[in-house]
Amino acid sequence: MIRNTAIRLHKKLWGWLADNPTLDKFDWPEWSYNGGRIKAIDFDCFACEECKNEEGFLDCEYCMIDWNNGKTDGAYRCEDEDSIYDLWIQADNSKDRSKYAKIIQNLPIKDKE
């Protein structure tokens, strides 16, 4: 996937999640399995798709998202405990899910290494 496309679709997906906080990533209507035009990808995540190595395995060190910007206590990967993504997953109300999705949508993109 082209990096600029991954960034654009990442922002679009998380904006939709901010507007639809009771739904999950796999519910996004743009996925082909939901009748949309975007082909299914691993983890329903454009950042993960963008940081796959040549063998097709994730290499989170090269994630395009600067996860540490969302938390100041050292969350460097989306799946780190208390990362913004973890907080989004654990949120038990629409207000918090929407808030965390908006933060994820607007996290800085790291420079390509």
C-alpha positions as CSV (number, residue, x, y, z in Angstrom):
1,M,0.0,0.0,0.0
2,I,1.3,3.5,-0.8
3,R,2.1,5.4,2.4
4,N,0.1,8.5,1.5
5,T,-2.9,6.3,0.8
6,A,-2.4,4.4,4.2
7,I,-2.2,7.8,6.0
8,R,-5.4,9.1,4.3
9,L,-7.4,5.9,5.0
10,H,-6.1,5.7,8.6
11,K,-7.5,9.2,9.2
12,K,-10.7,8.4,7.4
13,L,-11.3,5.2,9.4
14,W,-10.6,6.8,12.8
15,G,-12.7,9.8,11.9
16,W,-15.6,7.4,11.2
17,L,-14.9,5.6,14.5
18,A,-15.0,9.0,16.3
19,D,-18.4,9.6,14.7
20,N,-19.6,6.1,15.4
21,P,-18.3,5.2,18.8
22,T,-20.5,2.2,19.4
23,L,-19.0,0.4,16.4
24,D,-15.6,-1.2,15.8
25,K,-12.9,-1.1,13.0
26,F,-14.4,-4.1,11.2
27,D,-17.8,-2.3,11.0
28,W,-16.4,0.4,8.7
29,P,-18.6,0.5,5.7
30,E,-15.7,1.1,3.3
31,W,-14.3,-2.5,3.8
32,S,-15.1,-4.7,0.8
33,Y,-16.7,-7.3,3.1
34,N,-19.2,-4.5,4.2
35,G,-20.0,-3.6,0.6
36,G,-17.3,-0.9,0.3
37,R,-14.3,-0.5,-2.1
38,I,-11.4,-1.1,0.4
39,K,-9.9,-4.6,0.4
40,A,-9.6,-6.3,3.8
41,I,-6.3,-5.9,5.5
42,D,-4.7,-7.5,8.6
43,F,-6.1,-6.1,11.9
44,D,-8.3,-3.7,9.9
45,C,-5.4,-1.3,10.3
46,F,-3.7,0.8,7.7
47,A,-0.7,1.5,9.9
48,C,-0.1,-2.2,10.4
49,E,-0.5,-2.8,6.7
50,E,2.1,-0.1,6.0
51,C,4.7,-1.5,8.3
52,K,4.8,-5.1,7.1
53,N,8.3,-6.3,6.2
54,E,9.2,-8.1,2.9
55,E,8.0,-11.4,4.3
56,G,4.6,-9.9,5.2
57,F,5.2,-9.8,9.0
58,L,4.5,-6.7,11.1
59,D,7.5,-4.8,12.2
60,C,6.0,-2.4,14.7
61,E,9.3,-0.5,15.0
62,Y,8.4,1.0,11.6
63,C,4.8,2.0,12.4
64,M,3.9,5.2,10.7
65,I,2.0,6.4,13.8
66,D,3.8,8.2,16.6
67,W,2.0,6.5,19.5
68,N,4.1,8.1,22.1
69,N,2.6,11.5,21.3
70,G,-0.8,10.3,22.5
71,K,0.6,9.3,25.9
72,T,3.5,10.7,27.8
73,D,4.3,7.7,29.9
74,G,6.1,5.6,27.3
75,A,3.5,3.9,25.1
76,Y,5.4,3.4,21.8
77,R,3.2,0.9,20.1
78,C,-0.6,0.7,19.7
79,E,-0.9,-2.4,21.8
80,D,1.2,-1.1,24.7
81,E,-0.7,-1.0,27.9
82,D,-2.4,2.4,28.4
83,S,-1.7,3.5,24.8
84,I,-4.4,5.6,23.3
85,Y,-5.5,2.5,21.2
86,D,-5.6,0.4,24.4
87,L,-7.7,3.1,26.1
88,W,-10.1,3.1,23.0
89,I,-10.5,-0.6,23.2
90,Q,-11.1,-0.5,27.0
91,A,-13.5,2.5,27.0
92,D,-16.9,1.6,28.2
93,N,-18.8,4.6,26.9
94,S,-19.4,6.4,23.6
95,K,-18.0,9.7,24.8
96,D,-14.6,8.2,25.7
97,R,-14.5,5.9,22.6
98,S,-15.2,9.0,20.4
99,K,-12.5,11.0,22.2
100,Y,-9.8,8.4,21.9
101,A,-10.7,7.7,18.2
102,K,-10.3,11.4,17.4
103,I,-6.9,11.4,19.2
104,I,-5.8,8.4,17.2
105,Q,-7.0,10.0,14.0
106,N,-4.8,13.0,14.7
107,L,-1.7,11.4,16.1
108,P,1.4,12.6,14.3
109,I,2.8,10.6,11.4
110,K,6.5,9.7,11.8
111,D,8.9,10.5,9.1
112,K,9.6,7.6,6.8
113,E,12.8,5.9,7.9
